């Protein structure tokens, strides 16, 4: 019979094995016994069965019990009558065997009572906890540790507990019958313990006074400072390991309750350290220390990603963010400061790995030096872990006291990596379907013939810019006023939302998703896309006879990927003749970007219609300082903006105050939108079609945790025939979409746009056909 176990069950089984191994090793050494006797082997078999029951109960929780659990528990209880007889017949009765037998029985009863507590009520747990409570009190009240006389009644009551619990768990009895029988068993156990406590009290001995002077002398010779330092160092080592095992990977979850947990992984490792010989223990310390160090590093990296992208770090795809992140730091705080920050981060990672290994080494040495105490402590925590795991106790949401979060984290990472490594195959299947792959140019975009089409991406222009934040009122005012101004100039507009493929960053993922009609949400997909022949939106315009232009002021180096998108002309930061100041990340004001495009491309005589993708970057974080609008005729080479770079608050004056940051974000969006509105007012004509949209939501410091991925999108045109083509989309009139405006996936936009402004697409699979 095969029983499938989930992570909780597997971890419980591993922890039981490790702690049990450590306890047996310590017990054999303590009782001076070199190996297991015949009866001990029978008890060991029962211990294995008890471990299987523990794993099943930890995995099952409050769910209906499995047949396997009842069968294993019944067999384990049956062997309880065997080991004693074997010991007597073989003459191998020992104190170790008696203690071993008692501990296995007690733990099996604890596990069964913990399960039944979820079915009959918490009171059942008293059956399993009573013996451990008796032992714990004995450490405080010495006379409770005295040896009790042999009692057949005591043995009978103890044996009955396991039988009653197994029968009650099997479901053979009706609920009322199970409650009654279990209640009688509990009553008998209470009477038995009460009788024994009474006997021990009546026969307690007066403890002799301890010899004076010895401990005082030892304490006097020990340096108080050294003891305090040692204790503090040990505590810090424990806290460091505890963070790696149970610490959250989001800053907002760093609360005391998040650390009030018992990590099962610590029980496993502690059990191994106590049981392994010296050489193996050294290797294990190094492996565990480095492993926990790496786990802690990933949690810190996750915190950074949650703060910027509202998701954890992806070990397969997200390395591509570090380069742009360093560039952003360089633009924001200076190159040398950015280099210093990177070097500091690397040193911190190395230090964390070293310190974590040293912490594990220190805790291991302490445990081995106090092996008996450590074994009892680990076993006690193991008992508590099992009980809390079955009952589902938690002090903070999604943070059970019986924790297996470290193992789950590693398991999830491994599973995600495996899935991500298979993503190229999935992407290839998606990319193979293209309704417009073979459409001839004379059949594409027929509804826009003769129009100059501009697709403008407004950096970080997300749904939160128009609703639900301190930024929204100001942005709404700009959009509403812009709607009226453009209508006065003869332009109309329609707006909705797109669900972006990225959040908080990775603008190039959103750009390529709109362009290709494929969901591009990681660097691997982006790299595969730009090496393919997938038709882009720009490519469709080019095939249909438009001059295609890309304006990317954020790019200041060679960009070979630009060839894929189908631009006849690509303008980067170094190609536009800008002589003005840089505004932190944004290398030039949006007004300059639009002004350069107008005079270089659209102001030319005897030209073909132009389609352009223009990336506007003034609304990129850190959102301070910001440029201001000036008269278009005064833009020139941008040097006119020099004084503006020194005005207004600096980024270090608003960060990290969320209210100030959100307000600065709103002002940056207002500026970018005002640039577009003013541009259409100034230069727009009957042939102007402007599509402007956000690339992604801003970072969680503005958007909040768990915000949507929606970004506004608007189409502006003077020719009513253009907007008539998209009437079926249901988009709202004006520049400012309401909260109920239609939402479309970003990867659906390309096909919707081509379908709206052209004929029905051809089939993707045309034998022998080639892209036009």
N, C-alpha and C positions, 0 to 999 in steps of 0.2 A: 504494500500500500504506500503510495506516494502522497505526501502532504506538502502543498505549496505554501511557502512562507513569504511574507512581505519583509521590507526592511526592518520594521520594529521587531518582528519575531526572530529574524536572523541575528540582529544585534543583541537581543536578550539572550539567545542561545550562546553566542560567542562570549558575552560578558559572564554568563553563568559558568562556562567552561574555564575561562581565565581566572575568575575569582575562586572557583572551586579547586582548581589546580594549585593556586597559591595557598589556599587554606589547608589542603591535604599535605603539601610539602612542609608547611610550618608545623602542622599537627604531628606528622611522623617524626620530625626533628625534636619537637617538644616532649613527646612521649617516649623518645629513645627507641623507636621501632624502625628497623631498616627497610622493611618492605611490607606489602599487603599479605595478610594471611588468607586462608580459604574463605572464611566468613566475610572478610573485608572485601573480597572480590564480588561476593554476592551483593553487599551493600553498595559497592561501586556501580554495579549494574543498575541497582535501584536509583542511584544518583543520576545515572545517564537518562533513565526514564523520567526522572523528575525534571531534568533539564529540558527534555522534549516537551513536557507538560508546560513548563515555564515559557518556552518559546511560543507554543500554541496560544496560551492565555494572553501573552503580551501582544501577539499578532491579532488575536480575535477581539480583545477588548470587550465591550458590552454586547457584541454580536452573538447570535445563537451559537452554542457550543458545538464542536464537531465530534463525530463519533470517535475519531482518532484520539481526541483528548480524553474521553471517558475510558477508552480501552487502555491507553497508556497509564492512566492514573490507577485503574483497577489492577493491572499487572504489577505496578510498583508497590501497591499496598499488599498484594499477595506475597511478594518476596520478603516483606517485613517479618513474616513468620518463619522464614527459611534461614536467614543468616545467624540467628541466635542458636538454632539447633546445630548448624554446621560448626559453629565455634565450640559448642560443648562437646560434640562427638569427636572433633579433631584435637581437642585440648588446646585451642588457640584463643581462648577468651582473653581479652585485653582491654585496658582502659581506653586505648585509642579506638578500638572497634566499637565499644559501647558509646563513646562520644560521637563517632562518625555516624553510627546508626541513628542516634537521637537527633543530630543536626539535619540529616536528610529527611527524616520524618517530619520534623518541625517546619522545614522549608516547603515541603510538599503541601502540608496543611495550610500554610500561609498563602501559597499560590492559589489553591482551590478556594479558600475563603475570600481572597481578593476578587476572584471571578464571580463567585456567588453574591458578593456584596453589590455587584451591578445588577443582579437579578432580583434578589430578595430584600436588599436594603443594606445600608452601611453597617448595621449592627452585626452582621455576619463576620465582618472583618475582625471582630474581637476574638474569634476563635483562633485565628492565625497569629494575631499580634500578642496575645496574652503571654505566651512563653517568652517572647523577646522582651516584653515589658518587664517580666519577672527578672530576667537576666540583667537588664539595664539598671533596675532599681538595686540589684545586688551589688553593683559597683559603688553604690552610695551607702547602702546598709549592709555592712560586712556579714552579719549573722545570717542573712538570706543565702549566702554562698556556702553554708555548711552542707555536709553530705546528708541526704535523706535516707531513711531505712527503706529496704525493699518493700514494695506494695503492689500486689496484684491488682488491686482496685485502680491504682493510679495508671498502671499499664493498660488496663482494660478501657478506661475512660479515654486515654490518649489514642489508642488504636481505633476506638469507635468514631473519633472525630473524622479521620480520613475516609472511613467507610460511609458515614452519613453525608459528608460533603460530596463524595463521588456520586452517590445515589441521587442526591438532590440536584446535582449538575446534569445528570443524565436525562432528566425530563420524564422519568418513569412515574414520578409522583405528581399529583396535581399541585398547583401553586400553594394552596392552603396546607396540604399535607407536607410539602417541602418546608414551609415555614415552621410548622409544628415540630417536625422531627429535628430540624436544625436548631430550633430554640431549645429543645430538650437537651441536645448535645452541648449547647453552650452553657446551659444551666449546670449540667454535670461537670463540665470543665471548670466553671467558676467554683463549684463546691470542692473539687479536687485541689485546685490551687489554694483555696481558702483553708482547707484542712492542713495542707503542707505548710503554709505560712504560720498557722497557729502552732503546729508542732515545732517548727524552727524557732518561734518566739519563746516557747516554753523551755526549750533546751539551748537557748543562746548562751554563749560563754562570754565572760568579761574579758575584753581584750587587754593584754598587758600594755602598760605605757611604753611607748617607744623610747629607745635609748636617746638621751639628750646629748646634744653637742655634735653628733656626727654630721647630720644634714646641715646644721648651722655652720659647721666648719667648712664643709664643701661649698656652701653658698657664699661664705665669706671669701673664699679663695678665688671665686669666679668673678671675672670682671663684669660689672653690671652693664657697662657700655657695650662690651662684646656680645653679651646675651641679647641686649635690645637690638643691636645691629643685625645679629644672626636671625632674630625673629622677624624683623622688618624685611630682610632679604628673602627669607622663606615665604613670607606673606606676598611679597611682590612677585616672586616666582609663581606662586599659586594663582594669583590674579592674572598674570600673563597667560598662563596655560588655560585658565578658565575663559578668558576672552576668546582665545582661539577656538575653544570647543563650543561655547554657547553664545558668544557675543554676536549681536545682530550685524547686518551689513548695510544698515541705513542709519544715518545720524539721528533721525527722528525717533528711532526705537532704542536709543541708548538710555535706558532707565534702570534704576536699581532692580526692579522686578525682573528685567530680562536676564539678570545674572543669578537670580535666586532659583537655580535649577541644578539638577544632578545629571551630569553628562555620562551616559552609559559607556562612552568611549574611554573616559578616565578610569572607569572600573575595569575595563578590559586591559588597558595598558598597565594599570597598577597590579593587577593579577599576574600579568606576564613578568613584570619586573621582579615581583616577589618570588616567582617560581623559577626563573631562568638562572643558569649558572653565570659566573662573572663575565666570561668572554662573550657569551651570547647577549648578556644584558648590556654590555657596552655598545655593541652593534645596534641593538634595539633602541637605546637612548639616542644615538645619532640619527637613525631613521625617523623615529617619532619626533625628535626635536626639529629636524628640517621640515618634516611633513606638516607639523603644526605651525611652523614659521611661514611656510608657503600658504597655508590656509588663512592665517592672519593677514598676510599681504593681500590675498584676493579679497578679503573682507574690506580692507581699507580702500582698495581700488574700486570695489563695488560702491562704497560710500561716495566716492568722487563721481562715479557714473550716475548714481541715483540723483545726486545734486545737480547734474547738468543734463542728463538724458532721461531721467526717470526710469531707469532700468539697470540691471546689473551688468557687469563687464562680461563680454563674450570672448572666451579664450581663443576662438578660431578666427573671428572676424574683426575684433575691435582694436587690433594693434595699429590699424591705419589711422586711428584717432590721435595717436600720440604725436605724430609729426605736425598736423595742423594745430594740435594743442600747444606744442612748443612754439610754433610760429605766432599763435595768438598771445602767448605770454610775452614773447619778444616785442610784439607790437604794443602791448599794454604796459609793460613795466621796463622794457629795455632789454637788449640782447644779452648783456652781461648778467643782469639779474635773472633772466630766464635760464641761462646756462648754470648759474649758481643754484637755482631752484632744482634743475634736473640732477645736478651732481648731488645735491643734498638728498633728493628722493632716493637715488641709487644707494647712497651711504646708509640711509635709514632702513632700506630693505635688507642690506647686508647685516646691519646691526640687529635687526629684528630676528633674522635667521640665527645669528650667533647667540643672542640673548635667550631665544626660545630654547635652543639646545642646552644652554647652561641651566636654564630653569628646570627643564626635565631632568637633567643630571642631578641637580641639587635635591629635587623632590624624591628622586629614586634613591639617592644615598641616605636620605633621612628615613625613608620607608624601610630600607634594608637594615639600617642600624637599629630600628625598633620594629623588627619583623612581626612579632606577635601582636603588638598594638596595631600596627598597620593592617595586618590581615583581618583582625577583628573589625577595624574601622571600615575597611573596604567591604567586608561581608555585610556589615550593618547598613551601609549605604546601598548595597545591592538589594537587601530586603526592602528598604524604603522605596527604591526605584521601581521594583516590581509592583508594589502596592499602588504607587502613584500612577504608574503606567496603565494599569488596569482600570483605575478609577478616573483617569483623565484629569487629574488635578492640575490647575494652572493658575498662576498669580497675575499673568498678563495675557492679553489676547494672543492666540497662536503661539504661546510659549509654555508648553507643558513642563511641569517641574521634572518629570521623568523625561529627560532630553535625549534625543538621538540626532540633534540638528547638524552636528559636524558630519556624521556619516551620511545623512540625507543630502547635505550640501555637496559632498564629494560625489555621491551617487547621481545627483541631478546634473552636476557638471559633466561627468563622464557620459551620461545619456545624451546631454545636449551636444557635446562634442561629436559623438557618434552620428547624431542626426545631422549636424552641420556639415560633417564630412561627406554626407550623401546629398547635400543640397545642390551641387552642380548637376547631378542627374535630373533632379526635379526641375531645376531652372531650364535645362536644355529642353525638357518636354514642354514647358510653358512657352519658351521662345519659339518653338517649332510651329506654333499656331499663330499665324499673322494674316488677318483678312486683307491687308493692303500690300502684301509683299510683292505681288505681281501686277498691281493696278498701274496702267500707263499714266504718264504725266498729264496728258490732255483730259483725263477723267478725274483728276484729283483737284479738290478745292475750287471747283467751278463757281461756287457761290461767293468767292472772294477775289475774282479776277480783277486786276487793276488796283487792288487795295494794298496799302502799306500796313503790314500787320506787326505789331510789337507785343511780345510776350515778356512781361516784366515780373521778375521774382522779387518780392519785398522781403528782405531778411527778417526772420522771426515774427512775421505777421500772422499770428494765430488767432483762434477763436477768442482767447482771453483778451485780445486787444479791443474787441467790440462788445464784450459782455462779461460781467461778473468780477471785474477787478478795478482797482483805483485808476487804471489806465483807460478804462472803457469810456467814461464820459467825454474826455477830451478827444479821443479818436472818433467817437460817434459824432461829435460836433463837427469835426473836420469833414467826415464823410457826408453828413447831411447837408452841410453848407456847400460841399463840392458837388453834390447832386444838383442843387439849385443853380449853381454857377454854370455847370456844364449844360444844363437844360437851356439856360439863357443863351448859351453859345450854340445851341442847336443839337447838342449831343444827348443821347439817351443811354441808359445802361441797365444791365441785369446782373444780379449777384446771387451766389449760393455758397456752398462749402465743399471742399475736397478733404478726404481723410488722407493725411500725409503718410508716407512710408517711413518717416523718421520723426524724432522728437528732440528738441533742445539743441540740435546740431546735426552735422552730416548733410549740409544743404545739397551737395552733389547727388545724394541719393534721391532727393525729391526732384531735382532738375531732370535726372535721367529717367525717373519714373514717369513724369509728364511726357517727356520726349519719346520714350520707347513703348509706352503702354504695358510695361512689365513692372512687377513689384520689386523695386530695388531697395533693399533695406540693410544691406551689408556690403563690405568692400569686395568680397569674393564675387558676388553677383555683378557688381559694377565692373570689375575687371573682366569678367566673362562677356558682359554686354559690349564693352568698347572694342573687344576683339572680334565681334560678330558682324554680320551684315544686316542686322535688324533695322527695319525702316524707322527712322525717327520723324518727329513732327517737322523738324527743320528739313530733313531729307525729303519729306513729301513736298514741301514748298519748293525746294530746289528742283525736284523732278518735274514739278509743274511750271517751272520757268521763273520763279522769283530769285532775286539776289538774296542770299542768306548771310546774316551777320550775327556774330556772337560778341557781346560786350561783357567782359568779366573782370572788373577792376580789382577783384581780390587776388587775381593771379599775377605774380610778378616773376615767373620763371617759365621755362619751356613747358608746354602742355600738349603732348602728343595725342592725348585722348580727344582733343578738340577736333581732330580730323574725322573721327567716327561720326560726330553729330552732323556733319554735312555743311559746315560753314564755308562760304566763299571767302569771308574775311573774319578774322578773329582779333579782337582788341583786348590786350591785357593791361595791367597797370603801367607798364613801361611803353605802351604804344599810343598813348593819348595826349602826350605833351603837357601833362599836369605839372605845374610849378608851385602849387600851394601846399599847405601843411597837411599832415596826416592826423586824422581824428581817431586816436588809439588804433583799433583794428582797421577801421575803414580808411583806406588810403586816399580817398577823395570824396567830396560831397556828392550825393545823388544828383543834385542839380548840375554839377559839372559833367557827370557821366551822360546825362540826357542831352546836355548842351553840345557836347562833343559829337555824339551820335547824330544830332540834328544837322549840324553844319558840315559834318564829314560825309554823311550818307544821304539824308533826305533833301538837303539843300542843293544837291548836284542837279544840273540840267541833263536832259536826255538820258535818263536812267530807267532801268527796269523797276517794277515794283519791288519793294524790300520787305523781307521778313526777318525780324531780329529777336533774339533772346537777350534781354538786358538784365543783369543781376545788380540790384541796388543793395548797398552794404551799409549805409549810414545807420540802419537800425540793428546792426550787429552789437552784441554785448561788447564792452561794459556800458554802453549807452551814455557815455560822458567822456569828454565834452562833445557837444553837438554843433553842427553848422547851422546857419540861418539862411533863409531865402533872401536873394537879392534880385535886382532887375536882370532879366536874361541877357540884355545887351552888354551888361557889365561883367559877365562871367570871365571872358578872356581866357588866359592860361591858368586861372585858378589862384594866382597870387593875391587876388583881392580877398581871399578867405583867411589870409594870415592872421589878422587881429582876432578872428572868431575862435581860433584854437585856444586862446587864452581866456576866453569868457566862460561864464557859467561854472557850475561845479565840476571838479575833476572826479575821475572814477573812484579814487581813494576817499573822497568825501561822501560818497553815497553808499559804497559797499562796506559791510554786508547787510545793511539795514533793509529788510524786505520792502518796507513802505517807500523808502527813498528810491530803491532800485526799480520798483514797479512804476513809480511816477516818472523816472528817467526813461524807462522803456516806453511808456506811453508817449512821451515827448518825441522820442526818436521815430516812432511809427507815424506820429502826426507830421513830422518833417518829411518823411519819405512819401507819404500819401499826398501832402501838399505839393511836393515836387512834381508828382505825376499829374495831379489836377491842373496845376499851373502850366505844365508843359502842354497838355491838350488844349487848354484855353489859348495859349500863345501860338502854338504851331499846328494845331489840329485842323483838318479840312475834311471835305466830303469823302476822301479816300482813306481816312485814318481809322484803323481798328486797333484798339488797345485791350489786351488781356492782361490784367495784373492780379497776382495771387501771392499768398505766403508760401514759404517753403516748409516751415514747421513752426510749432509752438515755441515760445521762449522757454528757458530753463525753469525747473520747478520753483526757484525762488520767486518767480513771477506767476507761473501757471498753477503752482501748487502740485501736490502729489496726486497721481491718478487722474490727471486731466485728460481730456480727449485729445486725439491727434488731428483735429479738424483745423483747417485754415480757410479764410475767406478767399473767394475768387470772383472777379468782376470782368464783364465785357462791356466796353464803351465804343460806341460808333455813332456817326451822324446819319448814315444811310439806314433807314428803317428796315430795309430788306435784310440787313445783316442780323439784326435781332429777331426778325421774323423767323429766321432759320432755326433759332434755338427756342422757339416758343414752347415746344413740347417738353423742354427740360423742367419747366415749372419754376424757373429762377425768379426772384423778386425784383421789382423795379427799383432802380437807384443803386448807389454805391455801397449801401450799408445793409448787409443781410441780417434779418432778424434771427432769433434763436430757433425759429421753426423753419428756416429756409432749407431747401433740399440739400442732402449730403450725398456725395458721390465718391467712390474710391478714386484715389489719384491715378491709379494705373488704368482706369476706365476712360480717362479724359481724352486720350489721343484718339481712340476709336470713335467716341461720341462726337468729337470735333470734326474729324474727317467725314463722318457719316452725315453730320448736319450740313456741311458746306460742300459736299460732293455726292456722287452717285453711290448706289449700293456697292459694297466691296465684292471682289471676286473671291473664289475659293482659295484657301491657302495652298492646297495640294493640286498643282497643275503639272501634269507629266511633261518633263523636258523643258519647263519654263524657267526663265531666269529673271531676277529683279531687273526692272527697267532702269 
